């Protein structure tokens, strides 16, 4: 069950992405979601299959959402997750001592 997917970047939120079937483009994405997503900028196309791994998403959930609703929304990481991955040097710079 391979799918050719287009990934779009949100103009409103950093690190928010929308996965859609390339053949459908943004046609199946609800207008209410697009209003919150902002301008969708095409980032890249990707072939998805159950064997593929994704960095921040469960491939099975992405494929399920593409089949059932026509899109998958990848939310930005939680701020706590982001802070945990900051280089130690940046964390020390912001420490008031």
Secondary structure, 3 states (H helix, E strand, C coil): CCEEEEEEEECCCCCCEEEEECCCCCCCCCHHHHHHHCCEEEEEEEEECCCCCCCCCCHHHHHHHHHHCCEEEECCCCHHHHHHCCCHHHHHHCCCC
